[in-house]
Amino acid sequence: MKALKILQASPVLAYPTLEDGDSLARSIIAPHLTDKKHEITIRIPMTVAREPAQKAYDMAAIELAEELKAGRDVAVLCEGDPFFYGSFMYLFGRMALNFPVEVIPGVSSLTACATALETPLSARNDILTVLPAPLENSILKARIEAADSVALMKLGRHFDRIRGLIIDMGLADQANYIERASMQNQKITPLREVPADAAPYFSMILIHKRGQAWK
């Protein structure tokens, strides 16, 4: 409710999107916008190299600063939680020293996936480890071995490699796969049945080595 009030009260709305696509964040809040706003689209290149995205955030920070200097509040959208792999953190780092910034926490992909799967992330003294799929297998394996419960994020083109690693480690039966959690096209599929090239960026694998340890 706090986020909604700020969104509706701010005269300027900014949101990230791909270079050639629409904004998922914008589409989520569209039904709740009560009046016309000045909208700023922040087009972020999805490349492995950091420099193109950094330049996009630099340019966005300049544009947002002009609005703030003119006395207009800006609401910036971010899918999930802004400080959990959220795109907003990069704008925050550029602007918080010069302007007052209020960050409203959101529902992260991690908790959204766990809820949709009806699978608690951790129980008692379990160690939860969150791992980005682009990491090398050797790093992933060591981290998974050391953890009690694991969340593997940003699967996309790395999915089949990650699935092979999980199977090789004997953890396939304790792994749950979900994509686009909390969205209308949410899908939960047994790990072994997901086509090799079908996992989107918005997908996750949750593993709890002790099974239903919370029961």
GUVEX-704430 format. One line per 5 residues: number of its first residue (from 1); for each residue x, y, z of N, C-alpha, C, O. Coordinates in pm, 1 decimal. Example, Ala and Ser with C-alpha at 12.3 -4.5 7.8 and 13.67 -1.06 7.14 Angstrom:
1> 1319.0,-569.0,780.0,1230.0,-450.0,780.0,1320.0,-330.0,780.0,1423.6,-331.9,846.5 | 1285.0,-225.0,708.0,1367.0,-106.0,714.0,1290.0,3.0,787.0,1340.9,113.8,803.9
//
This chain:
1> 82.6,-119.4,0.0,0.0,0.0,0.0,87.3,126.2,0.0,53.6,225.9,-63.8 | 198.7,120.6,71.7,288.9,235.9,73.9,344.0,263.2,-65.1,348.2,377.9,-109.6 | 386.3,157.1,-133.7,438.8,173.6,-269.4,331.4,228.2,-362.8,359.4,314.7,-445.8 | 209.3,178.4,-349.7,100.7,222.8,-435.9,72.3,371.7,-416.6,51.8,444.2,-514.0 | 71.1,417.0,-292.4,45.4,558.7,-265.0,153.2,647.0,-327.4,123.3,752.7,-382.9
6> 278.1,603.0,-318.0,387.3,680.9,-376.3,377.4,682.5,-528.3,398.4,786.3,-591.0 | 345.8,568.9,-587.1,331.7,561.0,-732.3,222.8,655.4,-781.7,240.3,724.3,-882.2 | 111.0,658.1,-711.2,-1.4,740.0,-755.2,23.5,889.4,-731.9,-30.0,973.4,-804.2 | 104.6,922.2,-631.2,127.7,1062.9,-598.5,240.1,1126.0,-679.9,241.8,1247.9,-697.1 | 332.9,1047.2,-729.8,449.1,1102.6,-800.4,412.0,1147.1,-941.1,346.7,1072.5,-1014.0
11> 452.6,1267.1,-980.2,419.5,1315.2,-1115.0,505.7,1251.7,-1224.8,471.1,1257.1,-1342.8 | 619.2,1191.3,-1184.2,710.6,1131.4,-1282.1,727.3,983.9,-1250.1,747.4,946.2,-1134.6 | 719.1,901.8,-1352.0,732.4,757.0,-1337.6,846.0,709.1,-1426.3,847.7,737.4,-1546.1 | 941.3,636.3,-1368.0,1053.5,582.2,-1445.1,1058.5,432.0,-1426.7,1023.1,379.9,-1321.0 | 1102.8,362.8,-1530.6,1106.1,216.7,-1522.6,1205.9,160.5,-1623.7,1225.2,217.3,-1731.2
16> 1269.3,47.7,-1587.9,1363.8,-16.5,-1679.8,1291.2,-104.7,-1780.4,1182.8,-156.4,-1753.4 | 1351.8,-120.4,-1894.3,1300.2,-211.5,-1995.3,1416.0,-253.5,-2085.5,1522.6,-192.0,-2083.3 | 1394.5,-357.4,-2163.9,1495.9,-398.1,-2259.4,1504.4,-296.6,-2372.5,1414.5,-214.5,-2390.5 | 1612.4,-302.9,-2448.1,1634.1,-204.9,-2554.7,1521.5,-205.4,-2657.2,1486.2,-100.5,-2711.2 | 1465.0,-322.5,-2684.3,1364.1,-332.3,-2790.2,1234.2,-395.8,-2740.4,1163.3,-461.0,-2817.0
21> 1202.9,-376.6,-2610.9,1082.9,-440.1,-2558.7,1006.8,-349.8,-2464.7,1050.8,-239.2,-2433.3 | 891.2,-398.0,-2419.5,810.1,-324.2,-2324.0,858.9,-352.3,-2182.4,938.3,-443.7,-2160.0 | 810.9,-273.1,-2087.8,851.1,-287.9,-1948.3,754.2,-378.8,-1874.5,634.8,-349.8,-1866.6 | 805.9,-489.8,-1820.0,722.1,-578.0,-1738.8,676.5,-504.8,-1613.3,560.7,-516.8,-1573.4 | 766.3,-429.2,-1551.0,730.4,-355.1,-1429.8,616.7,-256.6,-1458.4,523.9,-243.2,-1378.6
26> 624.4,-188.4,-1571.8,519.2,-92.0,-1609.8,386.3,-162.3,-1630.5,282.4,-110.3,-1589.9 | 387.2,-278.5,-1692.2,262.1,-350.0,-1718.5,196.5,-398.8,-1589.0,74.1,-409.5,-1581.6 | 277.4,-428.1,-1487.5,223.3,-477.4,-1360.6,143.8,-368.9,-1288.9,38.8,-397.1,-1231.1 | 192.6,-245.2,-1291.9,125.8,-139.6,-1216.0,26.9,-58.5,-1300.9,-41.4,29.7,-1248.9 | 19.1,-87.9,-1430.7,-66.3,-10.4,-1520.5,-210.0,4.4,-1470.8,-264.1,114.8,-1477.1
31> -274.2,-102.0,-1421.7,-414.0,-86.8,-1378.4,-430.9,5.0,-1257.1,-542.9,45.7,-1226.2 | -322.6,37.8,-1188.6,-332.3,115.2,-1065.0,-293.3,261.3,-1082.0,-296.0,338.0,-985.8 | -257.1,300.1,-1204.2,-223.1,440.1,-1228.8,-351.5,519.9,-1246.8,-434.1,488.3,-1332.4 | -366.9,622.2,-1166.1,-493.0,696.6,-1163.7,-492.2,821.9,-1249.8,-598.9,875.3,-1280.2 | -375.7,870.2,-1289.9,-370.6,989.0,-1373.7,-248.6,983.3,-1464.9,-161.8,897.1,-1450.4
36> -244.3,1076.3,-1558.1,-135.2,1078.0,-1655.1,-7.7,1129.6,-1589.6,-11.5,1224.5,-1511.4 | 104.9,1066.9,-1621.6,233.8,1105.0,-1565.4,336.1,1124.7,-1676.4,321.1,1073.5,-1787.3 | 439.0,1199.2,-1644.0,554.2,1203.5,-1734.8,633.3,1074.5,-1711.5,675.3,1046.4,-1599.3 | 653.2,997.2,-1816.9,717.5,866.7,-1802.4,856.3,866.8,-1866.0,877.3,918.5,-1975.7 | 949.4,807.2,-1793.2,1088.2,795.5,-1839.5,1121.7,647.7,-1854.5,1119.4,572.1,-1757.4
41> 1152.2,608.4,-1975.2,1188.7,469.6,-2003.1,1340.7,455.1,-1997.0,1413.7,527.1,-2065.2 | 1386.8,362.3,-1915.5,1530.7,338.1,-1900.1,1563.4,209.2,-1974.9,1536.6,99.8,-1925.3 | 1620.2,221.9,-2091.9,1645.9,103.8,-2175.4,1782.8,45.2,-2140.8,1886.6,109.0,-2158.4 | 1779.2,-78.4,-2091.0,1900.8,-143.5,-2042.1,1944.0,-253.8,-2138.8,1866.1,-345.7,-2163.9 | 2064.8,-248.0,-2193.5,2115.2,-354.7,-2280.7,2139.7,-481.7,-2198.5,2202.9,-475.8,-2093.0
46> 2091.3,-593.3,-2244.9,2113.1,-720.9,-2176.4,2235.1,-788.6,-2237.8,2222.4,-876.6,-2322.9 | 2351.8,-747.1,-2194.1,2476.7,-802.8,-2243.9,2560.4,-851.5,-2126.8,2540.5,-808.8,-2013.1 | 2654.2,-941.4,-2155.3,2744.4,-990.2,-2051.1,2837.0,-878.4,-2004.9,2866.6,-866.4,-1886.0 | 2882.5,-796.8,-2099.6,2969.6,-684.5,-2065.2,2893.8,-582.6,-1981.2,2776.7,-555.4,-2007.6 | 2959.2,-526.4,-1880.7,2894.1,-433.8,-1788.8,2882.3,-292.2,-1844.7,2788.9,-219.4,-1811.0
51> 2976.3,-253.8,-1929.3,2985.7,-113.9,-1970.7,2858.9,-58.8,-2035.5,2817.8,51.4,-1999.2 | 2793.9,-129.5,-2130.1,2672.7,-72.7,-2191.1,2562.8,-43.1,-2089.3,2498.0,61.3,-2096.7 | 2541.2,-134.6,-1994.1,2438.9,-111.5,-1892.6,2478.0,4.3,-1801.1,2392.7,84.1,-1762.4 | 2606.3,13.9,-1766.2,2651.6,122.7,-1679.9,2626.8,258.2,-1745.9,2587.4,353.6,-1678.8 | 2649.2,266.8,-1874.2,2624.1,391.7,-1946.4,2475.5,425.2,-1945.1,2437.7,541.7,-1932.5
56> 2390.9,322.4,-1958.3,2245.9,345.2,-1955.9,2202.1,399.6,-1820.6,2118.7,490.0,-1813.9 | 2257.9,345.1,-1712.6,2224.5,394.9,-1578.8,2279.9,536.2,-1557.5,2215.9,618.2,-1491.7 | 2396.5,564.8,-1611.8,2452.0,699.4,-1602.2,2358.5,801.1,-1667.2,2330.1,906.2,-1609.8 | 2311.3,768.9,-1786.4,2223.0,859.9,-1858.6,2089.3,875.0,-1786.0,2033.9,984.7,-1779.0 | 2037.8,763.9,-1731.7,1911.2,769.1,-1659.6,1923.1,854.9,-1534.7,1832.4,931.6,-1502.4
61> 2034.5,842.1,-1464.9,2055.4,920.5,-1343.0,2055.4,1070.4,-1374.3,2002.6,1149.7,-1296.4 | 2113.4,1109.1,-1486.2,2114.9,1250.2,-1526.4,1973.3,1299.1,-1554.0,1935.4,1408.9,-1513.3 | 1895.4,1216.6,-1623.6,1758.4,1255.7,-1658.2,1670.5,1266.0,-1533.1,1591.4,1359.3,-1520.0 | 1684.6,1170.9,-1442.5,1606.3,1174.5,-1319.8,1647.6,1293.0,-1232.8,1563.2,1355.5,-1168.6 | 1775.9,1323.3,-1230.7,1825.1,1436.0,-1151.2,1762.3,1567.6,-1197.9,1731.4,1653.9,-1115.7
66> 1743.4,1583.2,-1327.9,1682.5,1705.4,-1379.8,1539.4,1719.6,-1329.1,1496.1,1830.2,-1296.6 | 1466.5,1610.2,-1322.0,1329.5,1614.4,-1270.3,1329.4,1652.5,-1121.9,1248.3,1733.8,-1077.7 | 1419.9,1593.5,-1047.5,1425.9,1619.7,-903.8,1468.6,1763.2,-875.4,1415.1,1826.8,-784.6 | 1562.6,1813.8,-951.0,1606.5,1952.4,-933.0,1492.9,2050.3,-962.0,1488.8,2160.0,-906.1 | 1402.1,2010.7,-1048.3,1287.4,2095.9,-1082.1,1175.0,2082.6,-979.5,1070.0,2145.5,-993.2
71> 1197.4,2000.4,-876.7,1098.6,1987.1,-770.1,993.1,1882.0,-793.9,890.7,1880.7,-725.5 | 1015.8,1793.0,-890.4,917.8,1688.0,-920.2,966.3,1553.3,-865.3,1075.1,1506.9,-899.5 | 884.7,1491.9,-780.4,917.9,1359.5,-727.7,915.2,1256.4,-840.5,835.8,1265.9,-934.1 | 1003.4,1158.6,-828.9,1011.8,1051.8,-928.7,992.4,917.0,-859.3,1059.4,887.6,-760.3 | 901.5,836.1,-910.9,883.8,698.8,-863.3,948.9,605.9,-964.7,915.8,610.1,-1083.1
76> 1041.1,522.5,-919.1,1112.2,430.2,-1007.4,1063.9,288.4,-978.6,1066.5,243.2,-864.1 | 1020.6,219.9,-1081.3,971.1,83.2,-1065.5,1086.3,-16.8,-1069.0,1187.4,4.4,-1136.0 | 1068.6,-125.2,-996.0,1167.1,-233.4,-998.2,1093.8,-364.1,-972.8,1020.1,-376.3,-875.0 | 1113.7,-461.2,-1059.9,1050.7,-592.4,-1039.9,1113.4,-659.6,-917.7,1234.1,-649.0,-896.3 | 1033.0,-727.7,-838.7,1084.9,-795.8,-720.9,1121.7,-696.1,-612.7,1047.5,-601.1,-587.6
81> 1234.7,-716.7,-549.0,1281.7,-626.3,-444.0,1400.2,-544.9,-496.2,1491.1,-601.5,-557.0 | 1400.9,-412.8,-473.7,1506.2,-327.9,-531.0,1648.9,-366.7,-491.0,1742.4,-347.8,-568.7 | 1665.6,-420.9,-369.9,1800.1,-451.6,-321.7,1832.1,-601.0,-324.7,1928.7,-645.3,-262.6 | 1751.0,-678.5,-397.0,1782.2,-820.6,-416.0,1796.3,-844.7,-566.4,1699.6,-880.0,-634.0 | 1917.4,-825.3,-617.5,1946.7,-834.0,-761.1,1859.4,-738.5,-842.5,1838.1,-760.9,-961.6
86> 1809.1,-633.1,-779.8,1718.7,-541.3,-847.8,1792.1,-434.9,-927.2,1898.3,-388.2,-886.3 | 1735.7,-396.9,-1040.3,1799.5,-297.2,-1126.0,1808.9,-161.7,-1057.6,1898.1,-82.9,-1089.1 | 1718.7,-133.2,-964.7,1718.0,-1.4,-902.5,1844.4,26.9,-821.9,1881.4,143.1,-804.8 | 1910.2,-75.7,-772.9,2028.6,-51.5,-689.4,2134.8,29.5,-763.9,2211.1,103.5,-701.8 | 2139.9,15.8,-895.0,2240.8,86.6,-972.5,2207.3,236.0,-982.7,2297.0,320.1,-986.1
91> 2078.0,267.8,-987.5,2037.5,407.4,-983.2,2056.2,463.7,-842.7,2097.5,578.5,-826.1 | 2025.8,383.6,-743.2,2042.1,426.3,-604.9,2187.2,467.9,-578.5,2212.6,570.4,-515.2 | 2280.3,388.6,-626.7,2421.0,418.5,-606.5,2464.8,548.5,-671.4,2561.5,611.0,-627.8 | 2393.9,589.2,-775.5,2429.4,711.7,-845.9,2359.6,835.3,-788.7,2405.4,947.5,-810.4 | 2250.1,815.9,-716.3,2166.9,930.4,-679.4,2154.0,955.8,-530.1,2123.7,1068.3,-490.4
96> 2175.6,857.0,-447.4,2146.2,870.1,-304.7,2233.8,973.3,-233.9,2193.9,1026.4,-130.2 | 2350.9,1002.4,-287.2,2438.4,1101.3,-223.1,2391.0,1244.2,-246.4,2426.8,1334.9,-171.3 | 2310.9,1263.9,-350.0,2270.1,1399.8,-387.0,2122.4,1429.1,-365.2,2081.3,1545.0,-360.8 | 2041.5,1321.7,-351.5,1897.5,1340.2,-335.8,1844.5,1244.2,-229.5,1899.3,1135.5,-211.2 | 1737.7,1284.2,-159.0,1675.6,1188.7,-66.0,1605.6,1077.4,-145.4,1527.1,1104.6,-236.2
101> 1635.1,954.1,-110.2,1577.6,838.9,-180.3,1510.9,746.9,-77.5,1573.0,708.1,21.5 | 1386.7,713.2,-101.4,1316.6,618.1,-14.9,1296.7,488.6,-93.2,1240.1,489.6,-202.5 | 1342.6,378.9,-37.9,1330.5,249.2,-103.4,1219.3,169.1,-35.9,1222.3,147.8,85.3 | 1122.1,125.3,-114.2,1011.9,44.9,-62.4,1042.4,-101.6,-92.8,1055.6,-138.0,-209.6 | 1053.9,-186.5,9.4,1083.9,-327.4,-17.6,970.1,-395.2,-92.9,853.1,-360.5,-76.8
106> 1006.6,-491.5,-174.4,907.2,-564.0,-252.8,916.3,-713.3,-228.2,999.0,-759.7,-149.7 | 831.4,-787.4,-295.3,834.6,-933.8,-288.3,941.7,-981.1,-386.0,927.3,-964.5,-507.1 | 1048.2,-1039.7,-333.9,1156.8,-1084.5,-420.4,1117.8,-1210.9,-495.8,1025.1,-1281.7,-456.3 | 1188.2,-1238.2,-603.1,1164.6,-1361.8,-678.9,1187.6,-1483.7,-590.4,1121.6,-1586.4,-606.4 | 1280.3,-1471.8,-498.2,1312.6,-1583.2,-409.3,1191.8,-1623.6,-325.5,1156.3,-1741.3,-320.3
111> 1129.5,-1527.6,-260.9,1014.1,-1559.5,-176.6,890.4,-1589.6,-260.4,806.9,-1670.8,-220.5 | 877.9,-1524.6,-376.6,763.7,-1553.6,-463.5,767.6,-1698.2,-512.0,664.4,-1765.2,-516.5 | 886.7,-1746.3,-548.3,900.5,-1884.1,-595.8,872.3,-1983.6,-484.1,802.6,-2082.8,-505.6 | 925.4,-1958.0,-365.8,903.5,-2048.5,-253.7,756.3,-2059.3,-219.9,706.2,-2168.2,-192.1 | 686.3,-1945.4,-222.3,543.6,-1945.6,-191.0,464.2,-2020.7,-296.2,376.3,-2100.2,-263.0
116> 494.7,-1996.0,-423.6,422.8,-2064.3,-531.4,444.3,-2215.4,-526.3,354.0,-2293.0,-557.5 | 564.7,-2256.0,-486.7,596.7,-2398.9,-477.1,548.0,-2461.4,-347.0,554.0,-2582.9,-328.6 | 498.7,-2374.4,-255.4,457.3,-2419.7,-122.0,571.4,-2496.0,-54.4,552.5,-2600.7,7.5 | 690.0,-2438.2,-69.6,812.6,-2498.7,-16.8,890.9,-2394.9,63.2,951.2,-2306.3,2.7 | 892.9,-2401.8,195.2,973.0,-2307.7,273.7,1119.3,-2309.7,229.5,1172.7,-2414.0,191.7
121> 1182.1,-2194.5,235.0,1320.9,-2183.0,191.1,1417.2,-2252.3,286.3,1508.0,-2323.0,242.5 | 1398.2,-2232.6,414.5,1487.0,-2290.1,515.0,1408.8,-2318.4,642.3,1300.7,-2263.7,664.2 | 1464.6,-2403.9,724.6,1402.1,-2436.8,852.6,1509.9,-2448.7,959.5,1623.7,-2486.5,931.9 | 1471.3,-2415.8,1081.3,1560.9,-2426.2,1196.4,1694.8,-2357.0,1168.6,1697.7,-2236.6,1143.4 | 1803.8,-2430.8,1172.9,1935.8,-2369.9,1152.1,1991.7,-2396.0,1012.6,2113.0,-2388.6,992.4
126> 1905.8,-2426.1,917.1,1951.9,-2450.5,780.4,2021.5,-2328.2,722.9,1981.8,-2214.8,749.6 | 2124.2,-2351.6,644.8,2194.9,-2244.7,574.3,2138.6,-2235.1,432.9,2146.0,-2330.2,355.2 | 2081.7,-2118.0,400.6,2028.5,-2092.1,267.2,2134.2,-2022.8,182.8,2193.2,-1923.7,225.7 | 2158.4,-2074.7,62.6,2255.7,-2016.3,-28.9,2186.3,-1979.6,-159.1,2117.4,-2062.2,-218.8 | 2204.7,-1855.5,-203.0,2147.7,-1808.0,-329.5,2259.0,-1800.1,-432.4,2360.7,-1734.5,-409.9
131> 2239.7,-1867.1,-545.9,2345.9,-1878.4,-646.1,2298.4,-1833.2,-784.2,2196.5,-1883.1,-832.2 | 2368.2,-1741.4,-848.9,2337.9,-1705.8,-987.4,2389.7,-1814.9,-1081.5,2504.8,-1857.3,-1070.4 | 2306.1,-1859.3,-1172.4,2341.4,-1969.3,-1262.0,2463.6,-1942.8,-1349.9,2531.1,-2039.3,-1385.7 | 2496.9,-1818.3,-1387.4,2614.7,-1798.4,-1472.9,2747.5,-1837.5,-1408.1,2848.8,-1844.6,-1477.7 | 2750.2,-1863.1,-1277.0,2874.8,-1905.8,-1212.9,2923.6,-2038.3,-1271.0,2844.2,-2116.9,-1322.7
136> 3053.5,-2062.7,-1262.4,3110.8,-2187.3,-1313.0,3065.0,-2305.7,-1228.4,3034.6,-2291.0,-1110.0 | 3060.5,-2423.2,-1291.0,3012.8,-2543.6,-1222.6,3091.7,-2575.5,-1096.0,3034.2,-2618.3,-995.9 | 3222.0,-2555.0,-1100.1,3303.6,-2587.8,-984.2,3264.1,-2504.0,-862.9,3261.3,-2553.6,-750.3 | 3233.7,-2376.2,-887.1,3190.9,-2287.8,-778.4,3052.7,-2327.5,-730.4,3027.5,-2334.9,-610.1 | 2963.4,-2352.8,-824.6,2827.1,-2391.9,-788.4,2827.2,-2519.7,-705.5,2758.2,-2528.5,-604.0
141> 2904.1,-2618.0,-748.4,2907.5,-2745.9,-678.3,2955.2,-2729.0,-534.8,2895.9,-2784.7,-442.5 | 3061.3,-2652.8,-515.8,3115.3,-2632.2,-381.3,3014.8,-2560.6,-292.6,3000.0,-2595.3,-175.4 | 2946.5,-2462.3,-346.4,2847.9,-2387.6,-267.9,2726.3,-2474.7,-234.0,2674.2,-2469.5,-122.6 | 2682.7,-2553.8,-330.5,2568.1,-2641.8,-306.4,2602.0,-2746.4,-201.7,2520.4,-2776.4,-114.5 | 2721.6,-2801.7,-210.0,2763.5,-2903.0,-113.1,2765.9,-2847.3,29.0,2739.7,-2920.0,124.8
146> 2797.1,-2718.8,42.7,2810.2,-2658.9,175.7,2677.3,-2611.8,233.7,2669.5,-2580.0,352.3 | 2573.4,-2607.0,151.9,2445.4,-2550.1,195.4,2344.7,-2658.1,231.0,2358.0,-2773.3,189.7 | 2243.9,-2619.3,308.3,2130.8,-2708.0,338.4,2017.4,-2686.0,239.4,1951.4,-2780.9,197.0 | 1995.2,-2560.1,203.0,1895.2,-2526.8,102.2,1956.6,-2428.2,3.6,2040.8,-2346.2,40.0 | 1912.8,-2437.6,-122.4,1977.3,-2362.4,-230.4,1871.7,-2303.2,-322.2,1771.7,-2367.8,-353.3
151> 1894.6,-2179.7,-365.3,1814.4,-2117.9,-470.2,1906.7,-2085.7,-586.5,2003.6,-2011.6,-570.2 | 1877.4,-2140.9,-703.7,1954.9,-2115.7,-824.9,1873.8,-2023.1,-914.6,1765.7,-2058.8,-961.2 | 1928.2,-1902.4,-938.3,1857.8,-1797.9,-1011.1,1918.2,-1773.4,-1148.9,2025.3,-1823.9,-1182.4 | 1845.0,-1693.2,-1228.2,1893.8,-1646.9,-1358.9,1931.0,-1764.5,-1447.7,2038.6,-1766.3,-1507.5 | 1843.0,-1861.5,-1456.2,1875.1,-1986.1,-1527.9,1891.1,-1962.2,-1677.9,2000.6,-1978.3,-1731.6
156> 1784.1,-1924.3,-1745.3,1791.7,-1894.5,-1887.6,1872.8,-1996.1,-1966.0,1847.2,-2116.3,-1958.2 | 1970.3,-1947.8,-2041.3,2051.7,-2034.3,-2128.5,2143.0,-2127.8,-2050.4,2203.6,-2217.5,-2109.0 | 2153.7,-2108.5,-1918.8,2238.9,-2194.0,-1836.1,2163.5,-2315.4,-1780.3,2222.2,-2399.9,-1712.7 | 2033.2,-2323.1,-1809.1,1950.0,-2422.4,-1741.4,1999.3,-2565.0,-1758.2,2015.2,-2636.7,-1659.3 | 2023.7,-2607.5,-1881.6,2057.0,-2748.8,-1903.1,2187.2,-2786.8,-1833.3,2200.8,-2898.0,-1782.4
161> 2282.2,-2694.6,-1831.1,2407.3,-2720.3,-1759.1,2382.2,-2733.5,-1609.0,2438.1,-2821.4,-1543.5 | 2298.7,-2646.4,-1555.7,2267.2,-2650.6,-1412.6,2191.8,-2777.9,-1378.0,2219.3,-2841.3,-1276.2 | 2096.4,-2815.3,-1463.3,2022.1,-2938.5,-1437.9,2115.8,-3058.9,-1437.4,2103.3,-3146.3,-1351.6 | 2208.9,-3064.5,-1531.5,2304.5,-3174.3,-1535.4,2386.7,-3181.7,-1408.3,2413.5,-3290.5,-1357.4 | 2427.1,-3065.9,-1356.8,2504.2,-3062.0,-1232.7,2422.0,-3115.6,-1115.9,2472.2,-3193.2,-1034.6
166> 2296.3,-3074.4,-1107.6,2209.0,-3119.5,-998.0,2187.4,-3270.0,-1004.0,2188.1,-3337.4,-901.1 | 2168.1,-3322.6,-1124.5,2149.8,-3467.3,-1141.1,2276.9,-3541.7,-1101.6,2271.4,-3642.7,-1031.4 | 2390.1,-3491.6,-1146.6,2518.3,-3555.3,-1113.2,2543.9,-3556.4,-962.9,2609.7,-3646.9,-911.6 | 2492.3,-3456.3,-892.4,2510.9,-3447.8,-748.0,2407.2,-3528.9,-671.1,2409.7,-3533.2,-548.1 | 2316.0,-3593.3,-743.9,2214.5,-3676.7,-680.1,2106.5,-3598.2,-608.3,2047.2,-3647.7,-512.4
171> 2080.1,-3475.4,-654.0,1983.7,-3389.6,-584.9,1857.6,-3362.3,-666.3,1775.9,-3278.9,-627.1 | 1840.8,-3430.2,-777.3,1727.5,-3401.1,-865.8,1593.2,-3421.5,-796.2,1499.3,-3345.6,-820.2 | 1583.0,-3521.5,-711.6,1455.3,-3549.9,-645.4,1423.0,-3449.1,-534.9,1310.5,-3444.9,-485.2 | 1520.5,-3369.4,-497.4,1498.2,-3267.8,-393.6,1491.8,-3127.8,-452.8,1489.9,-3028.5,-380.1 | 1488.5,-3120.8,-586.2,1488.8,-2992.5,-655.5,1351.5,-2962.0,-714.1,1284.3,-3051.0,-766.2
176> 1310.3,-2835.8,-705.3,1183.8,-2790.0,-761.4,1210.7,-2679.1,-862.2,1286.9,-2586.4,-834.5 | 1148.0,-2688.7,-979.2,1165.7,-2588.5,-1084.9,1038.2,-2506.8,-1100.2,927.5,-2560.6,-1100.3 | 1056.4,-2373.6,-1113.4,942.5,-2284.6,-1137.3,986.7,-2169.8,-1225.5,1100.9,-2124.7,-1217.3 | 896.4,-2122.3,-1310.0,926.1,-2006.3,-1393.1,811.8,-1905.9,-1383.7,695.0,-1942.0,-1369.8 | 849.7,-1778.3,-1392.0,755.7,-1666.0,-1388.4,661.4,-1674.0,-1267.1,539.7,-1661.7,-1281.0
181> 718.2,-1694.4,-1151.3,639.4,-1706.4,-1028.1,553.8,-1582.9,-1005.4,599.4,-1470.2,-1024.6 | 429.9,-1604.9,-964.6,328.9,-1504.7,-930.3,267.0,-1436.6,-1052.1,176.1,-1355.1,-1036.3 | 313.5,-1467.7,-1172.7,255.1,-1409.4,-1293.0,144.5,-1500.3,-1346.5,130.9,-1614.6,-1302.9 | 66.7,-1449.5,-1440.1,-42.9,-1528.2,-1495.3,7.4,-1651.9,-1569.8,-61.3,-1753.9,-1573.8 | 125.8,-1643.3,-1628.1,181.7,-1756.9,-1702.1,282.9,-1836.0,-1618.0,374.8,-1897.5,-1672.0
186> 265.2,-1833.6,-1487.3,350.6,-1913.1,-1397.8,343.9,-2060.4,-1436.6,238.3,-2111.1,-1474.5 | 458.4,-2128.5,-1426.6,462.9,-2270.8,-1462.0,554.7,-2344.5,-1365.1,667.4,-2302.0,-1339.3 | 504.3,-2455.5,-1312.1,583.5,-2544.0,-1226.6,596.6,-2677.8,-1298.5,496.5,-2739.5,-1334.8 | 720.4,-2722.3,-1318.9,745.6,-2842.5,-1397.9,849.1,-2929.8,-1327.7,945.7,-2877.6,-1272.1 | 830.5,-3062.9,-1329.2,936.7,-3149.1,-1275.9,1068.7,-3119.6,-1345.9,1071.9,-3102.0,-1467.7
191> 1175.8,-3114.2,-1270.7,1305.2,-3071.6,-1323.6,1347.1,-3150.6,-1447.0,1397.3,-3092.8,-1543.4 | 1327.1,-3280.8,-1444.8,1372.3,-3365.9,-1556.6,1289.8,-3345.0,-1683.4,1332.8,-3384.7,-1791.7 | 1172.1,-3283.3,-1671.9,1081.5,-3269.8,-1785.8,1089.8,-3134.0,-1854.0,1022.3,-3112.2,-1954.6 | 1170.0,-3043.0,-1802.6,1182.3,-2910.8,-1865.1,1267.6,-2923.0,-1991.1,1379.9,-2973.0,-1983.5 | 1217.4,-2878.5,-2108.1,1299.2,-2884.4,-2229.9,1431.2,-2809.1,-2211.0,1436.9,-2709.4,-2139.0
196> 1534.6,-2856.8,-2274.8,1670.1,-2804.6,-2252.4,1681.6,-2655.7,-2279.5,1758.3,-2586.5,-2212.6 | 1606.3,-2605.2,-2377.1,1621.9,-2464.9,-2416.5,1498.6,-2381.4,-2383.2,1476.3,-2277.2,-2444.8 | 1418.5,-2425.6,-2287.0,1291.1,-2359.5,-2261.9,1287.8,-2272.7,-2136.5,1190.1,-2200.9,-2115.3 | 1390.1,-2276.7,-2053.5,1386.8,-2201.7,-1928.1,1411.8,-2052.7,-1954.3,1512.8,-2017.2,-2015.1 | 1322.1,-1966.2,-1909.7,1342.9,-1822.9,-1927.9,1435.4,-1766.4,-1820.0,1473.2,-1836.3,-1726.0
201> 1470.4,-1640.8,-1834.9,1552.0,-1572.8,-1733.3,1478.4,-1573.4,-1599.8,1540.0,-1592.0,-1494.9 | 1346.3,-1553.1,-1603.3,1266.1,-1551.0,-1480.5,1228.4,-1693.7,-1440.2,1110.8,-1729.9,-1439.7 | 1327.2,-1772.5,-1407.2,1303.3,-1909.1,-1360.0,1400.2,-1937.9,-1246.1,1502.3,-1870.6,-1231.4 | 1367.1,-2038.7,-1165.5,1446.5,-2068.1,-1047.8,1434.1,-2215.3,-1011.4,1332.1,-2279.3,-1037.1 | 1539.2,-2266.7,-951.6,1538.4,-2401.6,-895.2,1564.7,-2389.2,-746.1,1663.3,-2328.4,-704.5
206> 1476.6,-2446.9,-665.9,1494.1,-2449.6,-521.4,1525.9,-2591.8,-477.5,1459.1,-2686.9,-518.2 | 1627.1,-2605.3,-395.5,1669.3,-2736.4,-345.1,1672.0,-2731.5,-193.1,1730.0,-2640.3,-134.1 | 1609.0,-2829.9,-129.9,1621.7,-2843.6,15.4,1669.9,-2985.6,42.7,1595.4,-3082.1,25.3 | 1794.1,-2997.0,85.1,1855.6,-3128.9,99.0,1788.1,-3215.6,204.1,1789.4,-3338.3,194.0 | 1729.8,-3153.0,303.8,1666.6,-3231.0,409.3,1518.3,-3252.5,384.1,1442.8,-3288.5,474.4
211> 1477.7,-3229.7,259.0,1338.0,-3252.3,223.5,1246.3,-3159.8,299.9,1274.2,-3040.4,310.9 | 1138.2,-3212.1,352.6,1041.4,-3130.2,425.6,1085.8,-3117.5,572.2,1021.4,-3169.7,663.2 | 1195.1,-3048.5,591.4,1257.8,-3039.5,723.5,1174.5,-2957.1,820.7,1197.4,-2962.2,941.5 | 1077.7,-2881.0,769.1,997.7,-2796.5,856.7,880.9,-2871.9,919.1,809.5,-2817.8,1003.6 | 861.9,-2996.8,877.4,749.3,-3074.2,933.9,791.6,-3149.1,1059.4,710.3,-3218.9,1120.0
//
